Amino acid sequence: MQMANDSKPLSVEIRAKMEQYRADLSAFGMQEPIKKESSVGHWLFYKPMTELTAFVINLIATDHHIAIMYGYASTAFTKMIGNENALVELGVRDEEITIREKIVICNEADEEAARDQIAQMYERYLQTPKDELLIEAKAKRKAFFQQIAVKLKPMGFRKKGNTWTRTLEGDYYLLFDAQKSSYADEYYFDVYIGKNGTKCYGDCHFSRVSPGRHPMDWQALSKDEFEFFLNRTVIPALEQIIHTPLCELGKLPSIWSGCMCNRKKCESCWVEKNLWEARGIQ
């Protein structure tokens, strides 16, 4: 049984649904980690499938709905010395499920759809060995990056690894970077303006275009949802820079505030000097 460290209670209706799902999952053979300290609204469940894989269903409750993160996870970490009981004790975090999807339940129709989608996932990778699961995850990641490339290539960007770059005026360049989180299988999306010949990215401008301050769980989004993020957030941010002369960008605090080089890297800086002085930088 999972313990809770969050004092905020769930509503009666949501708690009842969570308990119903717990009973359903238990009847299906799903187990709960025995030592996991989770929030009131975040319950973890797993079912060993092969020697090195498990089917995972994690419930995330809010005041108005329940989200379900589900899929297949490699459990190779349980073969590491000193970590043999990690699955039984802690379960699998949402973002560490190797092949995962997310669905939100707000009503009975959503609930019926969730049951069908989870059943399809369960059957699709039933008894799939760990190595094949990782190959599937690699292919899914490749398709994710291809979705970005399709948008950026017509804008003049060239891809290298998880980074896309295009030239601006003079010696300057614009760079878009999909930066993987150091702690989970999630990504930040960063926009830089830099100058050729300097050693670091973001010499003149840096901004993060991920939703909020947290990295994006790329597998939790459908292809359409990620397409919407690219169209409404990423592309406009890049187009503003591409289609605006640097001398005009230099008048926008949202752009020039990213430069912290104190004018030492560029003999002719495109940021207006009076703005630097306004910041107390001489």
N, C-alpha and C positions, 0 to 999 in steps of 0.2 A: 504493500500500500504506500502510495506516495504521500509525503508530508508537505504541508504548505508553509511558506514563510512570508506570505503576503496577507495582511490583516483585512484587506478590503473583500467583503463577501460577494458572492455572485447573487444575482437575483434568483428568486425561487424558481422561476420558469427555466432559466438557463441551467441552474444547478440540477434540476430534475432531468433535463435533456442530457447533461453530462453523465449523470448516474445511469440513465437509460443506455447511452452509448457504451459506458463501462461494462454494463451487464452483457450487452450484445457482443462486445469484443472478447470478453472473458469466455463466453459460450463458443466463440469461434477459435479459441485456443491462444488468444493474445495474452501476454503476461505484462505486468508492470514492474519496473525496476524497484528493488527493495530499499535502496538507500537514496534515491534521487529526491533532493529537496527542490520542489518546483513551486511556482506561484499557484495561487488558488485556481487560476484559470488555465493552467498549462499542464496537461496530463500526458504522460508518455506510455506507449505500449509497443511491444515487439513480439515476434514469433519466429524462432529459428527455423530456417528453411533447408539450408545445406550446412556443411561444416563451417563455411566461411561467409554465409549470408543470412540476413534476417529480413522479414517483412515488418515494416514499421508504420504505425499510425499514431500520430500525435495530435491531441485536441487542444485548441487555443480558444478560450472563451472570452468574450467581451460582454458589455452590458446588453448588447442587442443581437449578437449572433455568435456562432461557433465556427471557427475555421479549422480545417483538417489538413495537416501536412502528412502525406503518405508516400510510400514507395519501398524500394529495396535498398538495403545498405550492406556494404562489405563489413564483415566483422573480423577482418584480419588483425585488427588491433588487439583482439582477445588472445592472440598467440604470442604477444610480446611478454617477456618475463616481467612479472609483477602486475600485469594488466589483465590476467586471465578471466577475472570475474567482472570486467567493466560493463559488459552488456547486461548481465543479471543485476548488477548493482545500480547502474546509471542510465541504462537505455541508450538511445541514439538521439542527439540533438537534431532539430529540424533541418538545419543547413548542412548537416553531415550525412544525410540520407543520400546515397550515391545516385540513384535515379528517383526523382521525387516530383510530385505535383501538389498543388494546393487548391482547395475548393472551400467556398464560404457557404454556410447554411443559414438562411434567414427564414425559410418557410418549408412546408411539406414538399413542395416541388423540388426545392434545392436538395432536400434530404434524399428524395428518391433518385435524383441525378447523381448525388454523391455515392450512394450505394452501388449504382451501376458502374461509375467510373473507377471506384476503388476495386470492385470485383474484376473489371477488365485489366487493371494494373496487376492485380494478384495473379491472374491467369497468364498474362503475357510473359512474365518473367519467372513463372513457377519452376523451381529446381534449376534455374540458371546459375552456372558456376560463377564464382567471384570474378575470375579473369574476363569472362564474357560480359559480365555486368559492367566492368570498368571500360571495356571496349565500347559498349553502348553509351556510357556516360561521355566518353571522348567524342563520339560521333555527335551527340547532342550538343556538346560545347562547340564543336566545329560549326554546326548549323547556326548557333547563337552568334558567333563572330561573323559568319557569312551574312547574317541579317544586318549587321552594322556595316559591313563592307559594301553591300548593295546600295546603301544610302550615301556613303561617303565617297565612293569612287567617282560618281558623276560630278562631284563638287571639286574634283582635282586632287583628292587625297591618295597617297600611296601607303600601302600597308607593310609593316615590318613587325612580326610578332603580334602583340596585342596593341600596337600603336599605329596611328594613321597621321601622316604629315603632308602639308602642302605649303608652297611658298606664298609669302606675302610680298609687299613692296620692299625694295632694297635688299638687305641681307636678312630680313626677318622671315620667320616661318610660323605657321599655326599647327598645333599638334593636339590630337585627341587620343587619350590613353584610357584603356580599360584596365584598371589596376586591381588585381586580385587582393582581397583582404588577407592579412597575415594570419588571421585566426579562424577563418571559415571559408567555405566554398561560395563566396559572394564577391561582388565587384563594386568598386567606386568608378565613376566616369569623370575624368578630369580634362579641362581645356587649358592649354598653355599658349602664350606667345613668347617666342624666344628669338635670340639672334645668333646666327651662325658664328662659330669661332669661340663661343663661350662654353663653359663646362657643364652647366646645369640647365634643366628644363625650367620653364616658368620665370626666365630672367626678367620679363617685363609684365607678365600677366599670368595669374593662375586662378582658376575657379573650378568648383566641383559642381557637376550638374546632376548628381544622383539625387533621388527624392529624399529630402531631409538630410540629416547628418550621418545617417547610417548607410552601410553598403547595401546594394540591391541583391536579393536572392534571385539570381537569374532563372533558376529552374521553377520558382514559385509563380512566375508570370507565364501566361499563355503567349503564343506568338503574336496575337493581335494586341495584347496589352503592352508588350515590349515595343511593337510597332508604333503604338500611340505615344509611348514615352519618347521614342526617337523623333517622331514628327512634331510633337508639341514642346519638347524641351531641348533636345540635343541640336537638331537642325537649326532652329531659330538662333540659338546661341552662337553657332558657327557662322551662320550667314551674316549675322550682324558684324562680326569681325571681318569676314571676307569682303563684304561690300561697303565697308566704311574706311576711308583713308585713316592711316595711323594718326595723322595730325588731329583728326576729329575724335578718334577713340581716346586720344590723350586728354580730352576735355571731360571724359566721363569717369567719375570717381569709381564706379563699379569695375572699370578696367584698370586705371592707373594705380589704384590702391594695392594691386597685386605685386607691384614692383618694389623690391626691397634692396636693390643693389646700390642705392645712394648715388646713382648716376656715375658709377665708377666703371661700368662695363661698356658704355656706349659714348663715343665722342659726341654724337649728335642724338640726343634723346627725343623721342616723339611725344613724351609726356610734357605738358606745358609747365614751364618752370615755376610760374606763380602758384600752381597747385602743389608742387613739391614744397615751396616755401610755406604754403598754408598748413602743411603737415609738420612744419618745423624742421624740414630736412634741407640742409645747406650743401 
